[in-house]
């Protein structure tokens, strides 16, 4: 696993374990070239055209991120639109999907089961991140510092070339992601991965929630935001952003479907196992009498409903697998990341900010 340490300009194109970040970025482009053709009936030139529609709005909303993407493109010998396309891959995959002649349920799941939990002494945030096994080789752990900006340092697990993903910052603000499939996108708003980056640069949960709600999100997804004071879920569509608050046990649990009112959006049938996983993570956490990082990590190992379980396998009807699990102790600004299924750990990375 590459760990990229970035100061000022993210994505230094270095080499670790014989694999360069440049090769991983190229791998991401190759992976999504194939996947977009299958899931959206879009060729890569058509994907680049779609990405181009986001340029002008993003230059107004977040010009700094556009400059960063230009830098990544230059450093990896890719085109600007190639890297921008990676960063709007959620909007393409889950907003522009094609279901003509295809089984909609076969579109893979991204970011399956997440949990935020405020206990008497700690605030935890965590998730299993489920995606197609082929993209696992292109994951990176990125540590970003931007001196002189006043922006908190942050660490994230991301797909190479994508500037915002799952992680936490030096102020103890963390974020997780669940894919949600709703038709429609709005390029005038923040793409999901830009929104995640916005959270990672925020000084608090309250500030992060306000920033996302103010600008809006271009496509659908659930962003789980936490800090030492607890967690807030944001169910996002191209039409609205709504808050999922902590329950009576001060938990927020989520999977891959909208749980708030969705009467004004088109959310087609997708993952049959999503409601079952949501019920299961609620059941498992309700059994934990002393919440700890280890106890929460154990819950993410659950295989009830295999292969479409919390601990997922790319097998049969399940077209994705758990590629990494992250559990964050936001009170201590630290995290444990395990790569591979949580019962088949290949590598572990500890993060401390």
N, C-alpha and C positions, 0 to 999 in steps of 0.2 A: 504494500500500500504506500503510495507516494504521500508524503506530508510536505506541502508547499508553504514556506514561510515568506510572507510578502510584506514589504515595507514601502509605503508610498504607492508603488505601481504593482497591483496584484498580478499573480501568475508569472513569477520568474520561471523561465523555461529551463528547469534543471533536470537532473537525472537521479533516480533512486532505484536500487535493486535492478538496474539495467533497463528500466523503462522510463522514457522521458514524458514529461507533461505534454509536450507537443504531440507525441504519439497517442496519448490518451485523448486529447482533443480531436485529433483526426479520427480516432476510434468512435468517439461520440457522434461525429458527423456521419460516419459510415453507418452506424447503428440506426440513427433516426432517418437517414435517407431510405433505408429499407422499410422501417416501420411506418413512416408516413405514407408510403406507397400502398402498404397493406391496409392500414386502418382508415386512411382518409382519401385514398385514390389520388394522391398528390405526388407529382414528380418533384425532385429537389429544386429545379428551376421554378416550379410553381410555389414551392414553400418559400423560396427566397423572395418571390413577388409578394407573398402574404406578409413576410417579415418587413418588407419595405413600407407597408402601410402604417407601421408603428413608429417609424423614424421621426417624423415631424412632431407628433404628440410627445414622444419621449424626450426629444431635444428641448421641449418646453418644460415638461414635468421634472425630468431627472437628467439634465445634460451631463452631469458627472459620470453617470453610469454608461452613457453612450460613449464618452471618451475612454472609459475603461474597456469597453467591448472593442473599440478600435485598437487599443493597446494589445489586448489578447489576440486579436486577429493578426496584428503585425508580428507578435512574438511567436505565433504558431504557424506562420506562413499560410494563414487562411484568409478568406475574404471577410469583410465586415458583416455582410448579410448572412454568411454561413454561421458566424458566432451569434448574431442576433437571433437567427432562427432557432438555435439551441435554447436560447433564453426565453423564447415564447413557445416552447414545445408543448407546454400544458394547454395553452389556448388552441393550438393546432389539433392536438390529440383529443382533447375532451370538449372542444367547442365546435370544431369543423369536421367531426367524424362523419364517415359515410356508412350508411346502413343498407345501401342498395345491394342486394345479393349477398350480404354478409350477415354473420351472426353477431349482433351487437354485443352480446355477453362475452365474446371472445376477445374484445379489446382488453389488454392487460390492465391490472390494477396498480396504482402508483401511491405508495404511502399509506399502508393499509390501516393499522390499528394504533391509535395514539391515546395518551393519558396525561392529564395534569392533576396534581394532588398536593394540596396544602395540608400538612400535618401540624402537630403541636410545635414541632421543632424545625421542620424542614419544608421546602417547597420543591417538589419533584416534577419533572417533565420528561416524557419519553415516548418512544414509538418503535415498532418494527417498520422498516422501509422495504416494501415489496415491489419488485420490478422484474423484468425479464433477465434471466441469468446472463445472457450475452453482454449486457451493459455493466455487469459487475466489475469487469476488468478496467473500466474507465472511471471508477470512483476515485476521488482524492480527498484528503483531509487538508483544508486550507486555513492557515492562520494569518489574519490580515491586521496590519497596523497602519494607520494613516496619520503620521506625525503632523502636528500643527493645525489639524482640522477640528480638534475637540471631539471627534467621533470615537466612541469606545472601540478598543481592540475586540476582535471576535474570531472565533474558530467555527468552522462548519464542515460537514461532510457533504460533498457535492459531486455532481457529474462534471467531468473535466470540460471547461468552457463556460459553465453556468455560474453567474456571479452571486447568486443568493440561494441558500438551501436550508438545511436543518442544522441547528447548532445554538451557540450561546455567546454572550459578550461579557466584557469585564465589569459591567454593571449588574450582572446576574439576570439579564433578559435573555430568554430562550424562545425558540420557535420550532414547531413540528408541522408536518403537512399531510393531509389526506386528499387524494384525488376525488373529485366528484364530477360526474358526467352530466352536464346540462348543455343543451344546444344554444349556440350564439356567443359572440365575442364583441367587445367594444374597445377598439384600438386607442380610444381617447383616454383610457384609464391604465392603471399599472398592471402589467402582466404579473402572474402569480409569483414568479421567481424574483422579479423586481420588488414585489411587496415583501417577500421573505427577507431580502437584503435590507429593506427599509426597517424591518423589525430588528434585525441584527445590529443596526446602527442607532437604535433608540435608547434613551437613558432609563426608560421604565416601561412597564406593561401598559400603563394608562396612556403614555405618550405614543406608544406603538399602535395601540388600538385606535386612537384619535387620528393618527397620521393615515392609516389605511382607510378608515371610514371617510375621511375628508376627500381623498383622491378617488377612491373606488378601485375596483379590480376588474381587469379586462375579461377574465374568464371565470370558470367555476373552480371551487376548491374549498377545503376547510383549513384554515391556518390557526394553530393552537399557540397562543402566546402566554408566557409565564414570567414571573420574577419572584422575589422573595415573599411578596404579598399574596400570591395565588396565581390562578390561570383564567384566561378568557378564550373561548373559541370564537372564531369568526367564520361563519358560513358565508361564502362569497359566490355571487353570480355576476354576470355582466350587467345585471339590473340593480343589484343591491348588495349591501354587506350587513349581516345581522349577527348579534352577539348571542353566544351560548354561555350562560353563566354557570358557576360552580353549583353543584347540587348540595343537599343538606350535609353530605359528608365531605364537602369542599373538594369534590372531584369534577373533572370534565373528561368524559370518555367520548371517542368518536371513531367512526370507520369511514366507509365510502359512499354514504348517501346523506341527503339533507334530512335533518330531524326537526327543523323548524318549518313554518308554513311555506309551502312551495307552490301554491295555487297559481302563481303568475309566471312560472317558468316551466320549460319542457325538460324534465328529467326522465329519460326513457329507462325501462328495465335494464339492469346491467349486471351487478354482482349479487347473486342469490345469497351468498354467504355473508354479506355485509351486515344485515340485521342480527344474524346469529353471532357474529364476532363481537358486535357491540354489546349484546346481552351477556356474552361470555366474559368480556373484560370487566364489565360491571360486577358480575358474579364473583370473579376471581379476586378483584380488589376488595370487595366487601368481606371476604374471608380473612384478609390480612389484618392481624391484630396489632402488629408493630411494623409500620411502613419503613422500609429501608431500601437502599439502592439494590441490594441483593434480592430482597423479596419482590421488588417490582420487576427486576430482570427475570426472575423465575416465572412471573406471570406471563411474560412475553414468550416463554418456551412452550406454552400450551398447544396441544395438537388436537383438541376436540374438533371434529368436523374435517379432519385431514382428507385431502390435501389443501382444502380451502380454509384452513385454520388460522388462528392468530400467528402461529409459527408455520408459515406457508411453504409449500413445495410446488415447483413447476412440474406438474404431473396431471394427467387426465384433463378434467375440466378447468383446472387451475393453470392459467397461462403465465403466472408470475410466481416468484419465490422470494422469501425474506433474504435480502442481500446484506443488510446490516441492522443492528439494533443499537439504539442510543438511549441511555438513561442519564438525565442531568440532575444534579443537586444544585439548584439555582441559589440556595442560601450560601453555599460554599463556592459557587462559580466554578464547578467542575463537572466532568462527564466521563462516562465509560462508554466506549464504542466497541462493539464486537462485529466482525465481518464474517459472513456466512450465516446460515441458519443458527439461531441461538442454542440449538442442541448439537450443532456441528461447527463450532467456532474455528475459523482458520487463523484469525489474527485479532489482537485486542490493542486498542489505543486509548490512553488516558489523556484527558484534556484538563488543564487547570489554568485559570485566568486571574 
